[in-house]
């Protein structure tokens, strides 16, 4: 790690879209702090690769499949990371998402990267399902995590204390090598409260179109409320992820649209406007890191209905800025939504409290400062070890 030239940091993320939506503010902040910033992801998404390159960050394509499990392809990904680390010689590597953490963590050890930071944005279905195949995968994943997280020059950033606790209980990393930084942050100047319209209450689901996001329960709840004569609209905002084994099929989406229970709005890039139109935000997910949609909704002063699971309950507090329901329970979800649909004063109070929580706990500036502090801490530790 040179004392004269800028320290070189490499971000390794599974897909370009996730880097752009969740990590590009951090890369900008690192550049502003004097780091030379590089980015490595798969190159499957030309639109977001272009955004990365237009930011001026050198881009390094990886043969990385977000959901792939073919051994030959996975070995190819690992070998590419080894070659990249040897050639680029980064001072700091920041791995984000599961494959990047495991493959990149081991590659960083073999190539002697001075400082390694890992971020887990959620634990995935390996830690939420419990069938035989998943249990076997979980056992293998735990071994891989222990190998990847072994070095003392690494830190693992969790988005919520539940995930941190699970890793500590299973002995995958010592507690002193962990940190909790709450999500990717929200720009509180971009996402601001707007007065609710006097139109029919609008509930919006925002997220990837996956079963584990609770979209099936959301549609069931919307149908139940329509059948009960509740006056409300229900919209779905998001995009499909066909490569995921958890993806909702196009045929299912078509059937839901034909049933008129929900409105399909597709992918939207104007999320502050979406929240401004809404009255309630809903995310009945099975498990999260810290869902960006919930902190953005809170920043916009919107009450939320979500599940009482890790990540979601980190943002939404029961009866304070929203309502929590058991995962997989469409009836409980419908009841909670109905409560807020029919009580505008309550949801507005919750929205105001949500804004306060977003500003105090999830502001983007706070998340950036805390992450840059981890870089500085480890860099100082490395320099002391070299002196």
Residue pairs with C-beta under 8 A, 6 or more apart in sequence:
1 7
1 91
1 114
1 115
1 379
1 382
1 383
1 386
2 91
5 36
6 34
6 35
6 36
7 34
7 35
7 36
7 91
7 92
7 379
8 35
8 36
8 38
8 88
8 89
8 90
8 91
8 92
9 30
9 35
9 36
9 37
9 38
9 90
9 91
9 92
9 93
9 94
9 375
10 38
10 39
10 40
10 60
10 84
10 85
10 88
10 90
10 92
10 93
10 94
11 19
11 23
11 26
11 27
11 37
11 38
11 39
11 40
11 94
11 96
12 40
12 41
12 62
12 81
12 93
12 94
12 95
12 96
12 100
12 104
13 19
13 23
13 39
13 40
13 41
13 96
13 97
13 100
14 41
14 42
14 64
14 66
14 96
14 97
14 98
14 99
14 100
15 41
15 42
15 44
15 45
15 48
15 64
15 66
16 41
16 42
16 43
16 44
16 45
16 48
16 49
16 51
16 52
17 45
17 48
18 41
18 96
18 97
19 27
19 39
19 41
19 48
19 52
19 96
20 48
20 51
20 52
21 292
22 96
22 121
22 184
22 292
23 96
23 184
24 51
24 52
24 55
25 184
25 185
25 187
25 364
25 368
26 184
26 367
26 368
26 371
27 37
27 39
27 55
27 57
28 55
29 368
29 371
29 372
30 37
30 372
30 375
31 37
31 56
31 57
33 372
35 92
35 375
37 57
38 57
38 58
38 59
38 60
38 88
38 90
39 52
39 57
39 58
39 59
39 60
40 59
40 60
40 61
40 62
40 81
40 84
41 49
41 52
41 59
41 61
41 62
41 64
42 61
42 62
42 63
42 64
42 65
42 66
43 49
43 59
43 61
43 62
49 59
49 61
52 59
53 59
60 84
60 88
62 77
62 80
62 81
62 84
63 73
63 76
63 77
63 80
64 77
64 99
64 100
65 73
65 77
65 243
66 99
66 243
66 244
67 243
67 244
67 245
68 74
68 243
74 103
77 99
77 103
78 103
78 106
78 107
81 103
81 104
81 107
82 107
82 110
82 111
85 93
85 107
85 108
85 111
85 113
86 111
90 113
91 113
91 114
91 115
91 379
92 113
92 114
92 115
92 116
92 117
92 375
92 378
92 379
93 104
93 108
93 113
93 115
93 116
93 117
94 117
94 118
94 119
94 375
95 101
95 104
95 105
95 108
95 116
95 117
95 118
95 119
96 118
96 119
96 121
97 119
97 120
97 121
98 120
98 123
98 124
98 141
100 118
101 118
101 119
101 120
101 145
101 148
101 149
101 156
102 141
102 144
102 145
102 147
102 148
103 148
104 116
104 118
104 148
105 116
105 118
105 147
105 148
105 149
105 151
105 154
106 144
106 147
106 148
108 116
108 151
108 154
109 148
109 150
109 151
114 153
114 379
114 382
115 153
115 154
115 375
115 378
115 379
115 382
116 151
116 153
116 154
116 155
116 378
117 154
117 155
117 157
117 371
117 374
117 375
117 378
118 148
118 149
118 154
118 155
118 156
118 157
119 156
119 157
119 159
119 181
120 156
120 157
120 158
120 159
120 163
120 289
121 159
121 184
121 289
122 159
122 163
122 287
122 288
122 289
122 311
123 163
123 166
123 287
125 134
125 212
125 246
126 134
126 137
126 138
126 141
127 138
127 166
127 287
128 212
128 286
128 287
142 170
142 172
145 167
145 172
145 173
146 171
146 172
146 173
149 156
149 172
149 173
149 177
152 177
153 378
153 381
153 382
154 177
154 378
155 177
155 178
155 179
155 374
155 377
155 378
156 167
156 173
156 177
156 178
156 179
157 178
157 179
157 180
157 181
157 371
157 374
158 164
158 167
158 178
158 179
158 180
158 181
158 289
159 180
159 181
159 182
159 183
159 288
159 289
159 290
159 311
159 314
160 180
160 182
160 288
160 289
160 290
160 310
160 311
160 314
161 180
161 314
162 310
162 311
162 314
163 289
163 310
163 311
164 178
164 180
167 173
167 178
168 175
168 178
179 370
179 374
181 367
181 370
181 371
181 374
182 290
182 314
182 361
182 362
182 367
183 289
183 290
183 291
183 292
183 295
183 314
183 315
183 362
183 367
184 290
184 292
184 364
184 367
185 295
185 362
185 363
185 364
185 365
185 366
185 367
185 368
186 292
186 295
186 296
186 298
186 299
186 358
186 362
186 363
186 364
187 299
187 364
188 299
188 358
188 359
188 363
188 364
190 272
191 271
191 272
191 275
191 296
191 299
191 300
191 358
192 272
192 299
192 300
192 301
193 299
193 300
193 301
193 351
193 352
193 355
194 275
194 276
194 300
194 301
196 279
196 344
196 348
197 277
197 279
200 231
200 232
200 233
201 231
201 232
201 233
201 279
201 280
201 341
201 344
202 232
202 233
202 234
202 235
202 277
202 278
202 279
202 280
203 222
203 232
203 233
203 234
203 235
203 278
203 279
203 280
203 281
203 282
203 305
203 337
203 341
204 234
204 235
204 236
204 237
204 265
204 274
204 275
204 277
204 278
204 280
204 281
204 282
205 213
205 215
205 218
205 234
205 235
205 236
205 237
205 238
205 262
205 282
205 283
206 237
206 238
206 271
206 274
206 281
206 283
206 293
206 297
207 213
207 215
207 237
207 238
207 283
207 285
207 291
207 293
208 238
208 239
208 240
208 241
208 244
209 215
209 236
209 238
209 239
209 240
209 241
209 247
209 248
209 253
210 241
210 244
210 246
210 247
210 248
211 246
211 248
212 246
212 285
212 286
212 287
213 238
213 283
213 284
213 285
213 286
214 283
214 284
214 285
214 286
214 307
214 327
214 328
214 333
215 236
215 248
216 248
216 330
217 284
217 328
217 329
217 330
217 333
218 234
218 236
218 262
218 282
218 284
218 333
219 234
219 236
219 256
219 261
219 262
220 330
220 333
220 334
221 284
221 330
221 331
221 333
221 334
221 337
222 234
222 261
222 262
222 334
223 259
223 261
224 330
224 331
224 334
225 232
225 234
225 334
225 337
225 338
225 341
226 260
226 261
228 334
228 338
230 338
230 341
230 342
231 341
232 337
232 341
233 263
234 261
234 262
234 263
235 262
235 263
235 264
235 265
235 278
236 256
236 262
236 263
236 264
236 265
237 265
237 266
237 267
237 268
237 274
238 266
238 267
239 266
239 267
240 247
240 248
240 250
240 253
241 247
253 264
256 262
256 264
257 264
265 274
268 274
271 296
272 296
272 300
275 281
275 296
275 297
275 300
275 302
276 300
278 297
278 302
279 302
279 340
279 341
279 344
279 347
280 302
280 303
280 304
280 305
280 337
280 340
280 341
280 347
281 293
281 294
281 297
281 302
281 303
281 304
281 305
282 304
282 305
282 306
282 333
282 337
283 291
283 293
283 294
283 304
283 305
283 306
283 307
283 312
284 305
284 306
284 307
284 325
284 327
284 333
285 291
285 306
285 307
285 309
285 311
285 312
285 327
286 307
286 309
286 327
286 328
287 309
287 310
287 311
287 327
288 309
288 310
288 311
288 312
289 311
290 311
290 314
290 315
290 362
291 306
291 311
291 312
291 315
294 304
294 306
294 312
294 315
294 316
295 315
295 358
295 362
297 304
297 354
298 304
298 315
298 316
298 321
298 354
298 355
298 357
298 358
298 362
299 354
299 355
299 358
299 359
299 362
300 351
300 355
301 348
301 351
301 352
301 354
301 355
302 347
302 351
302 354
303 321
303 322
303 323
303 340
303 346
303 347
303 348
303 350
303 351
303 354
304 315
304 316
304 321
304 322
304 323
304 354
305 316
305 322
305 323
305 324
305 325
305 333
305 336
305 337
305 340
306 312
306 313
306 315
306 316
306 322
306 323
306 324
306 325
307 313
307 324
307 325
307 326
307 327
308 318
308 324
308 325
308 326
308 327
309 327
312 324
313 324
315 321
315 357
315 362
316 322
316 323
316 324
316 354
317 357
318 324
320 350
320 353
320 357
321 350
321 351
321 353
321 354
321 357
322 350
322 354
323 336
323 339
323 340
324 336
325 332
325 333
325 335
325 336
326 332
339 346
340 346
340 347
340 350
